[in-house]
Amino acid sequence: MATDNGEKKTFAETLSFYRSRLGMSMRKFADKIGLSAVYISRLEFGTYPAPENESLDKIVKGLGLSADEEREVYDVAASERSETVIAQDARNYIMETPIIVTALRTAKDGGYGVAEWERFIEECAKKKNQD
């Protein structure tokens, strides 16, 4: 999600936008997802960094987002942290499916490039659309 002037939105702006879209106050949203209203307020005002782990998962699930919107929120949160930028939903999938690490290493060692990954993504999208 970009701002009107084309700049990338912050996690604070993104959270505020989607929570407001629900028509919920910070307090009601916080109660709904089991986090404190003070914490949500500090996230939305940008005084706390983008969350991770359980807090981020609770926020994302509580916002009732589409799959693309969920990915956006995970990506915005990851881009604001000083860690290697791997969105939490992707990290969660990797942690839940250990063979993915083996697949990534095998692809790296085999010289798998962007073109091969693009084909792989296209095949995955086709399969998803067939289901």
C-alpha positions in Angstrom: 0.0 0.0 0.0 1.4 3.4 -1.0 0.5 6.8 0.2 -1.1 9.4 -2.1 2.4 10.7 -3.0 3.6 7.2 -3.9 5.7 6.6 -0.7 5.5 3.3 1.0 3.2 3.4 4.1 4.5 2.7 7.5 3.3 -0.2 9.7 1.6 2.5 11.8 -0.3 3.9 8.9 -1.2 0.4 7.6 -2.5 -0.8 10.9 -4.5 2.4 11.4 -6.0 2.1 7.9 -7.2 -1.5 8.2 -8.4 -1.1 11.8 -10.4 2.0 10.9 -11.8 0.1 7.9 -13.3 -2.3 10.4 -15.0 0.6 12.2 -13.4 -0.4 15.5 -11.8 1.8 18.1 -8.2 0.9 19.1 -9.6 -0.4 22.4 -12.2 -2.6 20.8 -9.7 -4.0 18.4 -7.2 -4.6 21.1 -9.9 -6.5 23.2 -10.8 -8.5 20.1 -7.3 -9.8 19.5 -6.2 -10.0 23.1 -3.6 -7.2 23.2 -3.6 -4.1 25.2 -5.1 -0.9 23.9 -2.0 1.0 24.9 0.1 -1.3 22.8 -2.1 -0.9 19.8 -2.1 2.9 20.3 1.7 3.0 20.4 1.9 0.9 17.3 -0.5 3.2 15.4 1.3 6.3 16.5 4.6 4.8 15.6 6.2 5.0 19.0 6.6 1.2 19.0 8.3 -0.7 16.2 6.3 -3.0 14.0 5.6 -6.2 16.0 6.6 -9.7 15.2 5.7 -13.2 16.2 2.4 -13.8 18.0 1.5 -10.1 18.3 1.8 -9.6 14.6 -0.2 -12.8 13.8 -3.0 -11.7 16.2 -3.1 -8.3 14.5 -3.2 -9.7 11.0 -5.9 -12.3 11.8 -7.9 -9.7 13.7 -8.0 -7.3 10.8 -10.0 -9.8 8.6 -7.8 -9.1 5.6 -7.7 -10.7 2.2 -4.7 -12.9 1.5 -3.0 -10.1 -0.5 -3.6 -7.6 2.3 -2.2 -10.1 4.9 1.0 -10.4 2.8 1.2 -6.6 2.6 1.0 -6.2 6.4 3.6 -8.9 7.0 5.9 -7.3 4.4 5.5 -3.8 5.8 6.2 -5.1 9.3 9.3 -7.0 8.1 10.6 -4.0 6.1 10.6 -1.8 9.2 12.6 -4.2 11.4 16.3 -4.3 11.2 16.4 -8.0 10.5 16.7 -9.7 7.2 13.5 -8.9 5.4 11.5 -12.1 5.4 7.9 -11.5 6.1 6.6 -13.4 9.1 4.0 -15.4 7.2 6.8 -16.7 5.0 9.0 -17.4 8.1 6.1 -19.2 9.7 5.6 -21.4 6.6 9.3 -22.2 6.5 9.3 -23.1 10.2 6.2 -25.3 9.8 7.6 -27.0 6.7 11.3 -27.8 7.2 11.8 -29.3 3.8 11.5 -25.8 2.4 15.0 -25.0 3.8 16.3 -28.1 2.0 14.6 -27.0 -1.2 16.0 -23.5 -1.0 19.5 -24.7 -0.4 19.2 -27.2 -3.3 18.0 -24.5 -5.6 20.8 -22.2 -4.5 23.5 -24.9 -5.0 22.0 -25.8 -8.4 22.1 -22.2 -9.7 18.4 -21.8 -9.6 17.8 -18.2 -10.8 15.0 -15.6 -11.1 13.6 -17.2 -14.3 13.2 -20.6 -12.6 11.6 -19.0 -9.5 9.2 -17.1 -11.8 8.2 -20.3 -13.5 7.8 -22.0 -10.2 5.5 -19.2 -8.9 3.4 -19.4 -12.1 3.0 -23.1 -11.6 2.0 -22.6 -8.0 -0.5 -20.0 -9.0 -2.0 -22.3 -11.7 -2.4 -25.0 -9.1 -4.0 -22.6 -6.7 -6.5 -21.5 -9.3 -7.4 -25.1 -10.2 -8.3 -25.9 -6.6 
